[in-house]
């Protein structure tokens, strides 16, 4: 059953078209990796899926929640979709535990005690059970990003969007974050991730999208596309990133 | 003609200085409350609210406090509404203070990285919830130092209310100086008293600026 249905999605800033008609379906439990050069529209596509960016034409549906062009009430969509950002974006004035607890208590009106239980569970899931009371500034980048993942998971989203979540990390911290994502994928979480980690995309991805100039230029199974790119653009891209 | 001792002068000035303090505190508290409302409108997503807030801020920042005071005090009494000097002074200073505080605080809200808005949006928080739990608590830390700094301006601005006959420190100074024919002594003392109110605030603002920058 497909969880995400996108068709004919377009977006432009003034005269500049960022998304030129995107069609995409993502099935439940599927891991979709999105690659492409910067400016190809991959981040914009991701941000559109949870309503951080509006779109000009087309349709977007996530787990039965339909979003119309120009719609501003996006709470229902956002309850379905979690997002993890490149810059972590943890709330610096709250402990890791409070970061995770905020949305469940405020948005879902879950009681404090229950929310704390959820937060402890989620932090344990990302391997940070002992960091409940630590402030973001006391954590390494990798730990902060794992808290951010726990924070998104605490809202039990149907799908998790990862926007270049290892790009701001020191190389030695990348693997601890990828390890968490890999475990999520194994647990059956539906994921769409924009990534520069080609090897990871190949290992974990069920579906690979190569974006080029606002379109999905190529799509298919990662092993197939990496081995035999169908267009010179993808071959070029794979060559340039090694 | 009675003789005034220096102590008489100081004592009377100190009595009047209480009103300066009271008026300053009143203006800061009420201006702060109104300022938050204007700030929320100013950074709201609705354009009409933003326009109203911008006009409000521009009008009260772009005209002299003295004119605002005259309009409130004399203007309203022309329309038949009797306004006491205390009411006019309190109202004018509240308007003046709120316009500046709203703008100072907006700068602090704008200083919060966009990622904080995006992260809380993506978790489903509404605008008011984002402000309350994520943005304002962080903006507050940045805002304390400039707000305390601005309170110095408010203390000095209260002097303007002497024009409409409100007896605070400056007005008392003028009255005492007329009676004693010792303007240099009197205004020297008046100035000293303003300085004693403002300088500690300035020092405090400087200290806050240092400590707030290093802490979370």
Interface residues (C-beta under 8 A of the other chain):
Chain A: X50 X51 X52 X75 X78 X79 X81 X82 X83 X85 X87 X88 X89 X90 X91 X92 X93 X102 X103 X106 X107 X135 X137 X148 X151 X152 X155
Chain B: X113 X115 X116 X118 X119 X120 X121 X122 X123 X124 X125 X126 X129 X133 X134 X137 X138 X141 X216
